[in-house]
Amino acid sequence: MKIILFTSDISGLDLPIPSRNLTVVLPCNRLNTEKIWAVATWCKAHNIPLTYQLKKNSASYLEMEGLDPYEGIEGELGVSWMYTMLFPHEILRRFPIKNFHAGLPGPHALKKAIERRDKTIKCFWHWVDAGIDTGPVIAERTIDLDQDFDRARADMIKTGIEIFK
């Protein structure tokens, strides 16, 4: 099965996905960050195809020119791991995508949960639909929430990998 991994974090490469069937997509809104460079460097070292998801206005321009702005984003299943862009309908129509999330829907959920001093946080995989973190849940686990961001993030990553299906 050809899998497209949408990620902006090197930890996504620890998911149990065979590299021979993998293409990695990076978000263009984070290209000049250490995290993105770490993913790109790993992909290059392991001969993993790599491409980028364009911002909507860039994609629209290419479409007007008769070009496919999502060329190279072809597969049977998408996996979204700590990804920072929304998926346009053009990608959602190509294949199903499952997304990892912790906390309430929306961005920066872990940080917000720590700021609220929550005691636990739910980590879950869900199918991506046209909404924001509104698709059906595939797997979930509630974990204790460490109030230190780095330790909480490490716990969240470990849990996400463990419950990946």
N, C-alpha and C positions, 0 to 999 in steps of 0.2 A: 504494500500500500504506500503510495506517494504521500508524504506528510509535509505540510508547510508549517514551520514554526515561526510564529510572529513573536519576537522578543526584543527587549531592550536590556536584558540582564543575563550575564554569563551563567547564572544558576539554572537557566532554562535548558542548558545543554546537558544537565544531569538527569533530565527526564528520560525514562526508558523508551527511547525512540531509536530504531536502527539508523545509523548515519548513512547507510547506502540508499535509503529511501527519503532523505531529508533535504529540504531547501529552507534556508533561513531568510526571513524578511525582517529588515530593520525599519524603525519609524524614522522618517526624514526630519521629524521635529526634534530629534536628539542626536544628530550626527556628530557633533563636535564634543561628545562627552567620553570620559574614560570607559564607562560601561559599554558603550557602543563599540569603541575601538577594541575592547577586550573580546567581544563577541566576534567582530570582523577578523581579528587576528587568529582566533581559534578556528574559525571556518576556513580561513586560508591555509592554516597548518594541517587541517584534516581534509582538505579538498571537498568541502561542503559548499554547494552553490549558495550564493548570497545575492539578494536583491533588496530593493527599498520600496516602501509604500509612499507614494507621493501625496502631498497635500491636495485637497480637493480642487483648489483653483489651478494648480499645475496639471492635474489629471484632466480637468475640463478643457484646458487649452490643447492638450495632445489629442483628445477625442475630437475636437473641432477640426484638427488636421488629419483626421482619419487614422490615427495611431492608437494602439492599445496601451493605455497608461499602466496596465497591470500585467503586462507581458512578463513571463517568468514566474508569476504567481499562479501556478497551475498544480492541482493535486487532487487527492481524494478526501483529505481531511486536513483541517487547519487546527493548530493548537496555539492559543494565545497565552503567553506567560509574561507577566509584568510588562505588558505592552502599553504604549502611551498614546495610541491613536484609535479613533473610532473606525469601524469598518464600513466603507461605502457599500451600497446595495450591489454594485458591480462585483465586488468580491464575495459578498454573502450568497449571491446566486451561483457562484462557481462550485462551492463545496461547503459542507457543514464545518463549523468552527466551534471548538470548546475553549472556554476561558477559565483561568484560575483567578480567584478573587478571595480576599479576606475582608471580613467586616461588612458594613452596610454598602449598598451599591454606590458607585461613584468613585472619583479619584481620591487618593490619599487616605483611604479608609483606615489603614493601620495607624498612621500618625494621628488621625482624629480620635480613634479609640483610646490611644494613650493619653491624649489631651483631656478626654472625658474621664480618665482613670477607670475605664472599664476593667473588669476582673477577668473576663474571657472574651474570646473572639472566635467567630465561625470562619473556617476556611472551607471553600467549596469550589468545585468545578461545575460550570453550567454551559448549556448550549447558547451560542450567541444568536440573538435575533435582532430586529430593527431597533429595539429599545437599548437603554444603557443598563447592563447587568440585570436584565429582566427575563432571560431565557430559562427553560426548565433546568433544575438542578440535577446533576449526574451523580455526584458524590460530595459528602460533607463531613466535617469533623469539627467539634468545638474544642479549643485548647485554652489553657490558662494564658493570660496575657501578661508577659513581663513588662514592667514599666520602662525598661531600658529599650530604646528603639532598636539598636543593633541586635540585642538578644531576641527581642520579639520578632524581628524580621527573619533571623536565622530559624526560629521555631516555625514561623509561617512557611518558609521555603521548604523545610524538612517535611512538614505536614502535607504541603501541596504535592511534593514528589511521592510521598507514601500513598496518598489516596488517588493518584492519577490512574485513570482507567482508560 
